[in-house]
Amino acid sequence: MKKIEAIIRTSKFNVVKKALHEVGVSFFSYWDVTGLGNEKEGHVYRGVSYSTSDIQRRYLSIVVNDSFAEATVKAIIKSGGTGEVGDGKIFISEIIEAYRVRTGDKGGDTLN
C-alpha cells in the first residue's frame, strides 16, 4: 500500500476531489494548512501588498493499493496544476499495514 500526501492550491480542491472520485478514490482526509514557499516577493492587489511567503494550501492524505498509486498521482497532477509557481507537491511513502477498526480486518482490502 502507498500513502500519497499532496499539498495543493485551496482553489483547486473541488476539481481535485472530483478527479479523485472519477478514478475511484473513495476516501481521503484533508486539512487546511499554511506553509512557506520558495517565492520571496509579495504581490500587489488593488494597491495592497500581500506576502506570498505564507501560503494557504490544502493537504490531502490518501492511502491506496500499490497498483492504484500512479492513477491517483496522475489525477492530482492533471486536475490540480495551473502551470504556475505554487501548484504544490506530492509525496509517496510505503504503508506497512492497514486495519479496519470496526471489524479488525487487515490488509489492502480495508481500503475498499
Secondary structure, 3 states (H helix, E strand, C coil): CEEEEEEEEHHHHHHHHHHHHHCCCCCCEEEEEEEECCCCCCEEECCEEECCCEEEEEEEEEEECHHHHHHHHHHHHHHHCCCCCCCEEEEEEECCCCECCCCCCECHHHHC
